[in-house]
Amino acid sequence: MSIYVIADLHLSFNEPKPMNIFGSNWENHEEKIKHDWLEKVKDVDTVLLLGDFSWAMHLRDTLKDFEYLNSLPGKKIILKGNHDYWWTTKASMENFLIQNNIKNIEFLQNNSIEVENKIVCGTRGWTLANTETENSSKMINRECIRLELSIQDALSKRKAGQEIIVCMHYPPIVRANLIDNEMTDFIRVMKKYDIRRCLYGHLHGTSINDAVKGDIFGVNLELVSADGLDFRLLKLE
C-alpha cells in the first residue's frame, strides 16, 4: 500500500478553462495525469491532492470533476487551494459526495489523517508576497493557527515511529526569505513541533524555477505542483 501526491489538478470539466497560459505542456493535462495515475495507483493506495482541485465557483458545479476523481483508483485526501472557490464546510462537502455516490474521498481541514505509517496534516497557507499589508498579516496568522491545530491533532494520534507530514498549497517559504536568511511563520510553526517534511504546490510555469526545495531550516521541502512533477504522481517513501 503506497502513498502518492500531486497538487493543482485544475479540473474544469463543467466549464472548460485552459491552463496553457502556463505553457503548452498543460494541453490535455487531465489525460496525462489520468494515464500516469492508472499505471501507478491501486485501490489500496492513497493519493494526496494539495489544492486547486477544481476551477468551479460553486460546490454543485464540481460534480464532473469529482466524477473524474471517482473513476480513478485509490483513496483521495484533498486540501484546499487558493482557486478552490467551491470549498465550503466539511459537512456540506461530505454530504455532496454521499448524495452523488462519490466514494473514497476525505478532506483535510483543521484535522489530520492517518495513512499507513504516516500522518498527514496541514493547511492552505497564504502568499508570502506583500506580507507587510494588514490583510496579508491577518491571513498568514490565521493560516498559521490552522496549521498548528492540524499538527496538534496529528500529535494526538501519533504512535511510535509514525512520521508527520505537513501538506500546504502555498509555499511555506520563498526565495526572497532565503536571501534575507528569514524564517517564515509557517516554518517556525513546523520547527516548534519538530516537523521534518513539508509538501506544497501552487507554483506553475517559470515560477517553478524559483521553488525552494530541500532541507531549509531543518524542514525538507518538496514541490508537487502538477507541472512541477511533469503531471506524474510522486510516490512518498
C-alpha positions in Angstrom: 0.0 0.0 0.0 1.6 3.2 -1.2 1.1 7.0 -0.8 1.2 9.3 -3.8 0.9 13.1 -4.0 0.2 15.8 -6.6 -1.2 19.3 -6.4 -3.0 21.6 -8.8 -5.2 19.3 -11.0 -7.1 22.5 -12.0 -10.0 20.4 -13.4 -12.7 22.2 -15.3 -15.0 19.6 -16.9 -18.2 21.6 -16.2 -16.9 24.8 -17.8 -13.5 24.3 -19.6 -10.8 26.7 -18.6 -7.5 26.2 -20.4 -4.2 26.2 -18.5 -1.9 26.6 -21.4 -1.2 30.2 -20.2 1.5 28.4 -18.1 2.9 26.5 -21.1 2.0 24.1 -23.9 2.7 21.2 -21.6 -0.7 21.8 -20.0 -2.5 20.7 -23.2 -4.7 17.7 -22.2 -3.2 17.6 -18.7 -6.2 15.8 -17.3 -5.4 12.8 -19.6 -1.7 12.9 -18.8 -2.5 12.7 -15.0 -5.1 10.0 -15.5 -2.7 7.9 -17.6 0.0 8.1 -15.0 -2.5 7.5 -12.2 -3.8 4.3 -13.7 -0.3 3.0 -14.3 0.7 3.5 -10.6 -2.2 3.6 -8.2 -4.1 0.6 -6.8 -7.3 0.6 -4.9 -5.4 0.1 -1.6 -3.2 3.2 -2.2 -3.8 6.8 -1.2 -3.3 10.0 -3.2 -2.8 13.4 -1.5 -4.2 16.3 -3.6 -2.8 19.5 -2.3 -5.2 22.2 -3.5 -6.6 23.8 -6.7 -8.5 20.6 -7.5 -11.3 22.4 -9.4 -11.9 25.7 -11.1 -15.6 25.5 -10.2 -17.1 28.5 -8.3 -19.8 26.5 -6.5 -19.8 23.1 -5.0 -22.7 22.0 -7.2 -20.5 22.7 -10.3 -17.8 20.3 -9.2 -19.7 17.1 -9.9 -17.9 16.2 -13.2 -14.6 16.9 -11.6 -15.3 14.7 -8.7 -16.7 12.0 -11.1 -13.3 12.1 -12.8 -11.6 11.6 -9.5 -14.1 8.9 -8.5 -13.2 6.9 -11.7 -9.6 6.6 -10.6 -8.4 4.0 -8.1 -7.3 4.7 -4.5 -8.4 6.8 -1.6 -8.0 10.5 -2.1 -7.3 13.2 0.5 -8.0 16.8 -0.6 -6.6 20.0 0.8 -7.9 23.5 -0.1 -6.1 25.7 -2.7 -6.4 29.4 -3.5 -8.6 28.7 -6.5 -10.9 26.2 -4.8 -13.7 28.8 -4.5 -16.3 25.9 -4.4 -14.9 24.8 -1.0 -17.4 25.1 1.8 -17.9 23.4 5.2 -16.6 19.9 5.6 -20.1 18.6 6.4 -21.5 20.2 3.2 -18.8 18.7 1.0 -19.1 15.3 2.6 -22.9 15.3 2.1 -22.4 16.4 -1.5 -20.2 13.4 -2.2 -22.6 11.0 -0.4 -25.6 12.3 -2.4 -23.7 11.8 -5.7 -22.2 8.4 -4.8 -18.7 9.7 -4.8 -16.5 7.5 -2.6 -13.1 7.2 -1.0 -12.5 11.0 -0.6 -11.6 12.8 2.6 -11.0 16.5 3.2 -8.0 17.8 5.2 -9.3 20.8 7.1 -8.0 21.7 10.6 -7.5 18.0 11.2 -5.1 15.2 10.4 -5.5 11.8 8.7 -3.5 8.6 9.3 -2.2 6.9 6.2 -0.2 3.8 6.6 2.8 4.6 8.8 2.4 8.3 8.4 0.0 11.1 9.5 -0.8 13.9 7.1 -1.9 17.3 8.3 -1.7 20.9 7.0 -3.5 23.9 5.7 -3.8 26.1 2.6 -1.2 28.7 3.6 -1.1 32.2 2.1 1.0 34.1 -0.4 4.3 35.5 1.0 4.4 38.4 -1.4 3.5 41.9 0.1 3.4 40.5 3.6 3.6 44.0 5.1 -0.1 44.7 4.4 -2.6 44.3 7.2 -4.7 41.8 5.3 -1.7 39.6 4.5 -0.5 39.6 8.1 -4.0 38.7 9.2 -4.3 35.8 6.7 -0.9 34.4 7.5 -1.7 34.5 11.2 -5.0 32.7 10.6 -3.3 30.0 8.4 -0.6 29.5 11.0 -3.3 28.9 13.6 -4.9 26.3 11.3 -1.6 24.7 10.7 -0.9 24.4 14.4 -4.3 22.9 15.1 -3.8 20.3 12.4 -0.3 19.4 13.7 -1.6 19.2 17.2 -4.4 16.8 16.0 -1.7 14.7 14.3 0.4 14.6 17.5 -2.7 13.4 19.5 -2.9 10.4 17.2 0.8 9.7 16.7 2.2 6.3 17.5 5.8 5.3 17.9 7.7 5.6 14.6 4.9 7.5 12.7 6.1 10.4 10.5 4.0 13.5 10.5 3.9 15.2 7.0 2.7 18.8 6.6 0.8 19.5 3.4 0.3 23.0 2.2 -0.9 24.6 -1.1 1.1 27.8 -1.0 4.9 27.5 -0.5 5.7 27.9 3.2 8.8 29.9 2.3 10.1 31.7 -0.9 13.5 32.5 -2.3 13.3 36.1 -1.1 13.1 34.8 2.5 16.3 32.8 2.0 18.2 35.7 0.6 17.4 37.6 3.8 18.0 34.4 5.9 14.5 34.9 7.1 12.4 32.1 8.7 8.7 32.5 7.9 5.9 32.0 10.5 4.9 28.7 8.7 8.4 27.3 9.1 8.5 28.5 12.7 5.3 26.5 13.5 6.8 23.4 11.8 10.0 23.7 13.8 8.1 24.2 17.0 6.7 20.7 16.6 9.8 19.2 15.0 8.1 18.6 11.7 10.8 17.4 9.2 8.8 17.2 5.9 6.5 19.6 4.0 4.9 19.1 0.6 3.4 22.1 -1.3 2.1 23.1 -4.7 0.8 26.3 -6.3 3.9 27.2 -8.5 3.5 26.8 -12.3 5.4 27.7 -15.4 8.6 29.7 -15.0 7.8 30.2 -11.2 8.8 26.6 -10.7 12.4 27.7 -11.2 12.2 29.8 -8.1 10.8 27.0 -5.9 12.5 26.4 -2.6 13.4 22.7 -2.2 15.4 20.6 0.0 16.4 21.0 3.7 15.5 24.5 4.7 15.9 25.4 8.4 15.7 21.7 9.2 12.4 21.1 7.2 12.6 19.1 3.9 10.5 20.9 1.3 9.1 19.3 -1.8 7.3 21.0 -4.7 4.4 18.8 -6.0 2.5 21.1 -8.4 1.2 19.1 -11.4 3.6 20.7 -14.0 6.4 20.7 -11.4 6.0 16.9 -11.5 5.5 16.8 -15.3 1.9 15.6 -14.5 3.2 12.4 -12.8 2.2 11.4 -9.3 5.1 11.4 -6.8 5.4 8.3 -4.6 6.2 9.1 -1.0 8.9 7.0 0.6 
